[in-house]
């Protein structure tokens, strides 16, 4: 299904499934377009055009990531002055601007050469600087690498300087990268919920189901969620009042990985049940399911991104970092600089959303690890950020996309 056809189908599903009246929610297509328009400062008509080119852009990004992997520093999807891809490369070798075309979508690809490090080297700098930064700046709540800006940003709860700018300057001299302080930032928390609800439940705690997977050796199929959630989980859908009944399925725990760069567990389903590579959007009826036709291992910078949490529902933001350290959320070890951070003025997130599939239109990218929301409000705009584990990390458990 094309993205334009998908927009039409989503709008039709919303119009037939939702009751009319002033409290009717916007359709998923409308919310996606509105979030894109607000995030990037373009009209909604222009947002629709750019979203329709999104699938082709994702595939361009994948091919560029493979082609330049030996010197890749970052890939960013830019929206000003138009929609185009920027590829940052280590070393001085020049690469001319390219134009990539597929299925009617033509996108300009610009290259920025001369970066002193590739992505792995930059992540090592971010990781190594954390130890020194914690010595100089008490109360760090996170660090994000921004290789496209040549900057590492240190998040602190303080709202005033308290000598932090001097510490940042010292760190810059030590590591050869510019450091900035982001004030008034609380600590991210792993988002298991303790009062119950849908979708994955155990002992009064709730998480959210993620993407479908297959074990590459046994070919057994299942679904993933966050490893910090309970191991014994009961899957439930959102049974509709007066309509479809609620389906309850006890999941079968298989394996988990919870460390500095992984927060994932997977479960098989009892005999007679099969996982589908689908996610709920704005709707929780059967017609609200979204089929994910493509799954990507990594997230590009500035890529729009959406998810549906068990408590907060459907909302969208954009990727602001792929070298993010969510301090204090990786159990007994320090988090690595390998997590993605998603932010947005209309983003909603709260406890109970851990493990949720992170997707955009019909492509999946990973699962929710933690949230920044000190009040635990479920309202759009009260979410400071999401931490996302890229899907490629499931390889640790010998899993592949379904």
C-alpha positions, 0 to 999 in steps of 0.5 A, spaced: 500 500 500 502 506 498 503 512 503 498 516 500 493 510 499 494 509 507 493 516 509 486 515 505 485 508 509 486 511 515 482 517 515 476 512 512 477 507 518 477 513 523 471 516 520 467 509 520 470 507 527 469 514 531 463 517 534 462 524 531 462 530 535 466 535 538 470 530 542 472 525 536 480 524 536 483 526 529 485 520 525 492 518 525 494 521 518 491 527 521 496 527 527 502 525 523 501 530 518 500 535 524 506 533 528 510 533 522 508 540 520 509 543 527 516 540 528 519 542 521 515 549 520 512 547 513 505 547 511 500 541 512 500 540 504 507 540 504 508 535 510 503 530 506 508 531 500 514 530 504 511 524 508 509 520 502 517 520 500 519 518 506 519 510 505 523 512 499 528 516 503 528 510 508 531 506 503 536 511 500 538 512 508 539 504 508 543 504 502 548 510 504 549 507 510 552 501 507 555 504 501 559 509 506 560 505 512 567 505 513 567 512 514 560 514 516 559 519 521 552 520 521 546 521 516 541 526 517 534 527 514 534 535 513 527 539 512 530 546 510 530 549 505 527 543 502 527 535 504 534 532 503 539 527 506 546 530 509 551 524 510 557 526 514 564 523 513 570 522 516 576 524 512 578 529 506 575 525 500 570 529 497 563 526 494 559 530 489 552 531 491 547 526 488 540 525 487 536 519 488 530 517 485 525 511 486 517 511 485 517 518 483 520 521 489 527 524 488 531 526 494 538 530 494 543 527 498 549 532 500 555 530 503 559 533 509 567 531 509 572 532 513 569 530 520 575 527 524 571 521 527 567 515 524 560 514 528 564 508 532 569 513 534 565 519 536 560 514 540 567 512 544 568 519 545 561 520 548 562 514 552 569 516 555 567 523 557 562 521 561 566 518 567 570 525 567 564 529 566 561 526 572 567 528 576 566 535 574 558 536 574 554 532 579 547 530 578 548 529 570 541 526 568 544 524 561 549 526 555 547 526 548 552 526 542 551 530 536 556 529 531 552 533 526 554 539 530 560 536 533 558 537 540 556 533 546 550 535 550 550 534 558 543 534 561 543 537 568 537 538 573 540 545 575 537 551 572 543 555 573 550 555 571 553 553 578 560 552 574 558 547 569 560 552 563 567 552 566 567 544 567 564 544 559 570 548 557 575 543 561 572 537 558 572 540 551 580 541 552 580 534 554 576 531 549 577 535 543 569 536 542 565 542 544 561 540 550 554 544 552 550 544 558 542 543 557 539 545 564 533 543 567 533 536 565 530 531 569 532 523 569 529 518 565 526 512 568 524 506 565 517 506 564 514 499 567 507 501 570 505 499 577 497 500 576 495 495 571 492 496 564 493 494 557 497 491 553 503 486 557 501 485 564 504 481 570 503 482 578 500 489 577 505 492 572 504 494 565 509 494 559 507 495 551 508 490 546 513 491 541 515 488 534 515 481 531 521 477 531 523 470 529 529 466 532 534 465 526 536 458 528 530 455 531 525 459 526 520 460 532 516 467 532 515 471 537 514 479 540 519 483 543 518 488 549 523 491 554 527 487 558 526 491 565 519 489 564 516 483 568 518 476 565 512 473 566 507 477 561 500 476 559 498 479 552 491 483 552 488 487 546 484 493 547 477 489 547 472 494 544 465 495 549 459 492 545 464 489 540 470 485 539 472 481 546 478 482 549 483 477 548 488 474 553 494 470 551 500 468 556 506 469 553 512 464 553 519 467 556 525 465 552 531 470 553 533 477 555 539 482 554 539 488 559 546 492 559 549 498 557 546 498 550 540 492 550 534 493 554 530 487 550 526 480 551 522 476 547 517 471 548 514 466 544 506 465 543 502 459 545 500 454 540 495 456 535 497 463 536 502 467 531 505 474 531 503 479 526 508 485 524 502 490 526 502 496 531 496 500 533 495 507 531 490 512 534 485 506 533 485 500 538 479 496 534 482 491 529 481 496 523 486 500 527 492 495 526 498 498 522 502 493 518 509 494 518 512 492 511 519 494 513 524 494 519 530 498 520 536 496 524 538 504 526 535 511 526 537 517 522 538 523 526 532 528 525 527 522 522 520 523 524 518 518 529 511 515 532 509 510 537 503 508 541 504 507 548 499 502 552 497 508 557 498 514 552 496 512 545 499 515 539 503 520 538 509 523 534 516 526 535 523 526 531 530 523 532 534 528 536 540 524 537 543 517 536 548 517 541 544 518 547 546 516 554 540 515 559 543 516 565 541 511 571 537 506 566 541 501 564 541 497 571 547 495 574 552 498 569 552 505 565 549 506 559 553 506 553 552 512 548 548 508 543 541 509 544 536 514 540 533 520 543 526 522 540 523 529 542 517 533 540 512 538 542 506 533 541 509 527 544 506 523 549 509 518 554 509 515 561 510 509 565 507 503 562 510 505 555 516 501 555 517 496 550 512 499 545 514 499 537 517 505 535 515 506 527 513 511 522 508 510 517 509 503 515 516 502 517 519 499 524 525 502 528 526 499 535 522 499 542 521 504 547 526 503 553 525 509 558 521 516 558 523 523 561 516 525 564 517 527 572 509 528 573 507 521 569 502 525 565 499 522 559 498 528 556 501 530 549 506 535 550 508 533 557 513 528 555 520 531 555 523 525 551 523 518 549 529 513 549 529 508 544 533 501 543 534 501 535 531 494 532 538 492 530 540 490 538 535 484 537 541 480 534 544 479 541 538 474 542 539 471 535 533 474 533 531 477 526 525 481 523 519 477 522 
